[in-house]
């Protein structure tokens, strides 16, 4: 297949292009190559490449900054997604839209299924949900892939931040009352590579399995990396952030199970492999 990846120079995009290239003809487009907020440019690029599928990984991901600049978040995450959806539909291409666990409000105590009611708490989550609605409105052959707490070898993420901060801080404070699931970009890219070959369209929850708090995630990072770092658990209210985060955003993989796809490995196993490969 010929596959176009937006956000191709980002944390997930780089991993996607590398993984998809093993089986497919993958084209990674950066923001400089393809401005998703420009519908004419989006259509022109797709007409030139004529992809069989589009993986739309480009996004506005600054969760706190989105509270101060909602127009930018909606411009990229909602209307940029509309533009890619319209262009994909014109080409008859499949579309994969990367969404987020932040479309939920975190009020549940059991993992969220794909068909559970969405109710985002912050502008970032609302803009990504608007993107989901654009995909469902303007394309027929779509996969909406909600994921969570991404990390990998490309770009900035929680794991790299923790390791970097440990070099200059004797003590680190980490939030302990937000629970979710870390997801390794390599595992997500492998799943998408398989998903895109199918016609099992719809919404998927795609994360590593198991769950933890950010504090427990940090503990695991330093334990696996064998770094004797002191970390102190703090509550969200003690941490100054503009955007409200869901207290619980663990994703249930019902669609993966029901469509016969191989489920993800446990988040600790993925983290172990990532840190071992990075050392």
C-alpha positions as CSV (number, residue, x, y, z in Angstrom):
1,X,0.0,0.0,0.0
2,X,1.0,3.6,-0.5
3,X,0.5,5.4,2.9
4,X,0.8,9.1,3.7
5,X,1.6,10.1,7.3
6,X,1.0,13.6,8.5
7,X,3.0,14.8,11.5
8,X,5.7,12.6,9.9
9,X,8.6,14.3,11.9
10,X,6.8,14.0,15.3
11,X,7.2,11.5,18.1
12,X,4.7,9.0,16.7
13,X,5.0,10.0,13.0
14,X,8.7,9.1,12.8
15,X,8.0,5.7,14.3
16,X,5.0,5.2,12.0
17,X,7.0,5.9,8.8
18,X,9.8,3.6,9.9
19,X,7.4,0.8,10.8
20,X,5.0,1.2,7.8
21,X,8.0,1.2,5.4
22,X,8.7,-2.4,6.3
23,X,5.6,-3.5,4.4
24,X,4.4,-0.4,2.6
25,X,5.4,2.6,0.6
26,X,5.3,5.3,3.4
27,X,5.6,9.0,3.0
28,X,6.1,11.2,6.1
29,X,5.1,14.8,5.8
30,X,6.2,17.4,8.3
31,X,4.3,20.6,9.2
32,X,6.7,22.4,6.7
33,X,5.8,19.9,3.9
34,X,2.1,19.9,4.6
35,X,0.1,22.4,6.6
36,X,-3.1,20.5,7.5
37,X,-5.0,23.7,8.1
38,X,-4.7,24.6,4.4
39,X,-7.4,22.5,2.6
40,X,-6.1,23.4,-0.9
41,X,-2.6,22.2,0.1
42,X,-4.0,19.0,1.7
43,X,-5.9,18.1,-1.4
44,X,-3.0,19.0,-3.7
45,X,-0.5,16.8,-1.8
46,X,-2.9,13.8,-1.8
47,X,-3.6,14.2,-5.5
48,X,0.1,14.1,-6.1
49,X,0.9,11.1,-3.8
50,X,-2.4,9.3,-4.5
51,X,-2.2,7.2,-1.2
52,X,-4.2,4.1,-0.4
53,X,-4.3,5.3,3.2
54,X,-3.7,8.4,5.3
55,X,-2.5,8.2,8.9
56,X,-3.3,11.6,10.4
57,X,-0.8,11.9,13.3
58,X,-0.3,15.7,13.0
59,X,-1.9,17.4,16.1
60,X,-1.8,20.3,18.5
61,X,-0.7,18.5,21.6
62,X,0.2,21.3,24.1
63,X,-2.5,20.4,26.6
64,X,-2.0,23.5,28.9
65,X,-1.3,26.0,26.2
66,X,-4.5,25.0,24.5
67,X,-6.4,26.6,27.4
68,X,-4.8,29.9,26.5
69,X,-5.0,29.5,22.7
70,X,-8.1,27.4,21.9
71,X,-8.2,28.7,18.3
72,X,-4.9,27.1,17.4
73,X,-6.0,23.8,19.0
74,X,-9.3,23.7,17.1
75,X,-7.7,25.0,13.9
76,X,-5.3,22.0,13.8
77,X,-7.1,19.3,15.6
78,X,-10.6,19.9,14.3
79,X,-10.5,21.8,11.0
80,X,-7.1,20.4,10.0
81,X,-8.5,16.9,10.5
82,X,-11.6,17.9,8.4
83,X,-9.2,18.9,5.6
84,X,-7.4,15.6,5.7
85,X,-10.6,13.7,5.9
86,X,-12.1,15.5,2.9
87,X,-8.9,15.0,0.9
88,X,-8.7,11.3,1.8
89,X,-12.4,10.8,0.8
90,X,-11.7,12.5,-2.6
91,X,-8.9,9.9,-3.2
92,X,-11.0,7.0,-1.9
93,X,-8.2,6.4,0.7
94,X,-8.6,4.8,4.1
95,X,-8.0,7.2,7.0
96,X,-6.5,6.6,10.4
97,X,-7.0,9.4,12.9
98,X,-4.9,9.4,16.1
99,X,-7.1,10.5,19.0
100,X,-6.7,10.5,22.8
101,X,-7.8,9.1,26.1
102,X,-8.5,12.8,27.0
103,X,-11.9,12.6,25.2
104,X,-13.2,11.1,28.5
105,X,-13.7,12.9,31.8
106,X,-12.2,10.3,34.1
107,X,-15.2,9.8,36.3
108,X,-15.4,6.0,35.7
109,X,-13.5,3.5,37.8
110,X,-13.5,0.8,35.1
111,X,-11.6,1.0,31.8
112,X,-13.4,3.0,29.0
113,X,-14.8,1.1,26.1
114,X,-14.9,2.5,22.6
115,X,-18.6,3.2,22.7
116,X,-18.7,4.8,26.2
117,X,-19.9,8.4,26.4
118,X,-17.2,11.0,25.7
119,X,-17.0,14.1,27.9
120,X,-13.6,15.9,27.6
121,X,-12.5,18.2,30.4
122,X,-10.1,20.4,28.6
123,X,-9.7,22.2,25.3
124,X,-7.2,19.7,24.0
125,X,-9.6,16.8,24.6
126,X,-12.5,18.8,23.1
127,X,-10.6,19.7,20.0
128,X,-9.5,16.1,19.5
129,X,-13.1,14.9,19.9
130,X,-14.2,17.5,17.3
131,X,-11.6,15.9,15.0
132,X,-13.2,12.5,15.6
133,X,-16.5,14.0,14.6
134,X,-15.0,15.5,11.4
135,X,-13.6,12.1,10.4
136,X,-16.9,10.4,11.0
137,X,-18.7,13.1,9.0
138,X,-16.4,13.5,6.0
139,X,-15.0,10.0,5.4
140,X,-16.4,6.5,4.9
141,X,-13.4,4.3,5.4
142,X,-12.0,5.4,8.8
143,X,-10.2,4.1,11.8
144,X,-10.2,6.4,14.9
145,X,-7.4,5.2,17.2
146,X,-7.5,6.6,20.7
147,X,-4.3,6.1,22.6
148,X,-2.7,7.4,25.8
149,X,0.6,8.6,27.5
150,X,2.8,8.1,24.5
151,X,6.6,7.8,24.7
152,X,9.3,6.6,22.3
153,X,12.7,7.4,21.1
154,X,11.6,10.4,19.0
155,X,10.7,13.8,20.6
156,X,10.0,14.8,24.1
157,X,7.8,12.7,26.4
158,X,7.4,11.7,30.1
159,X,10.2,9.1,30.1
160,X,12.8,11.4,28.5
161,X,11.7,14.3,30.8
162,X,12.1,12.1,33.9
163,X,15.5,10.9,32.9
164,X,16.6,14.4,32.0
165,X,15.4,15.9,35.3
166,X,17.0,13.2,37.3
167,X,20.4,14.5,36.2
168,X,20.0,17.9,37.9
169,X,17.4,17.3,40.7
170,X,17.8,15.3,43.9
171,X,14.1,15.1,44.4
172,X,11.2,15.0,41.8
173,X,7.5,15.5,42.5
174,X,5.2,13.4,40.4
175,X,1.4,13.4,40.3
176,X,-0.1,10.2,41.9
177,X,-3.9,10.7,41.4
178,X,-4.1,10.5,37.6
179,X,-4.3,6.9,36.4
180,X,-3.9,5.8,32.8
181,X,-1.6,3.6,30.6
182,X,1.8,4.4,29.1
183,X,2.0,3.5,25.4
184,X,5.2,2.7,23.5
185,X,5.1,4.4,20.0
186,X,6.7,1.3,18.5
187,X,3.8,-1.0,19.7
188,X,1.2,1.5,18.5
189,X,2.9,1.8,15.1
190,X,2.9,-2.0,14.7
191,X,-0.8,-2.2,15.6
192,X,-1.7,0.6,13.1
193,X,0.4,-1.2,10.4
194,X,-1.8,-4.3,10.8
195,X,-5.1,-2.4,11.3
196,X,-4.7,-0.4,8.1
197,X,-4.7,-3.6,6.0
198,X,-8.2,-4.5,7.3
199,X,-11.6,-3.2,6.6
200,X,-12.8,-3.4,10.2
201,X,-13.5,0.3,10.3
202,X,-14.5,2.2,13.5
203,X,-13.1,3.4,16.8
204,X,-10.3,1.5,18.5
205,X,-8.7,1.9,21.9
206,X,-5.0,1.2,21.4
207,X,-2.6,1.4,24.4
208,X,-0.3,-1.0,26.2
209,X,-2.2,-3.0,28.7
210,X,-2.4,-2.6,32.5
211,X,-2.5,0.8,34.2
212,X,-0.6,3.0,36.6
213,X,-0.4,6.5,38.0
214,X,2.2,9.0,36.7
215,X,4.0,8.4,40.0
216,X,4.1,4.7,39.4
217,X,5.2,5.2,35.9
218,X,8.1,7.3,37.1
219,X,9.0,4.7,39.7
220,X,9.2,2.1,37.0
221,X,11.3,4.3,34.7
222,X,14.0,4.7,37.5
223,X,13.8,1.1,38.6
224,X,14.3,-0.3,35.2
225,X,17.0,2.3,34.4
226,X,18.7,1.5,37.7
227,X,18.8,5.2,38.8
228,X,18.5,5.8,42.6
229,X,16.2,8.8,42.2
230,X,14.0,10.2,45.0
231,X,10.5,10.9,43.8
232,X,7.6,12.3,45.9
233,X,3.9,11.7,45.1
234,X,1.8,14.8,44.9
235,X,-1.9,15.4,44.1
236,X,-3.0,17.2,41.0
237,X,-4.3,20.1,43.0
238,X,-0.7,20.7,44.3
239,X,0.6,20.8,40.8
240,X,0.1,24.0,38.9
241,X,-1.4,23.2,35.5
242,X,-3.9,25.2,33.4
243,X,-5.8,22.2,32.0
244,X,-7.8,19.8,34.1
245,X,-6.8,16.2,33.4
246,X,-9.0,13.1,33.8
247,X,-8.3,11.3,37.0
248,X,-8.8,7.9,35.4
249,X,-8.4,7.3,31.6
250,X,-7.6,3.6,31.3
251,X,-8.7,2.3,27.9
252,X,-10.5,-1.1,27.4
253,X,-9.5,-2.8,24.1
254,X,-12.9,-4.2,23.2
255,X,-12.7,-3.5,19.5
256,X,-9.2,-5.1,19.3
257,X,-10.6,-8.2,21.0
258,X,-13.8,-8.4,19.0
259,X,-12.1,-8.0,15.6
260,X,-9.4,-10.6,16.4
261,X,-6.4,-8.4,16.5
262,X,-3.5,-9.2,18.7
263,X,-3.6,-7.2,21.9
264,X,-0.8,-5.0,23.2
265,X,1.8,-6.3,25.7
266,X,1.8,-4.9,29.3
267,X,3.2,-1.4,29.7
268,X,6.0,-2.5,31.9
269,X,7.3,-5.0,29.4
270,X,7.2,-2.4,26.7
271,X,9.0,0.1,28.9
272,X,11.6,-2.5,29.8
273,X,12.4,-3.0,26.1
274,X,12.5,0.7,25.3
275,X,14.8,1.6,28.2
276,X,17.1,-1.4,27.5
277,X,17.3,-0.4,23.8
278,X,18.0,3.2,24.7
279,X,20.8,2.5,27.2
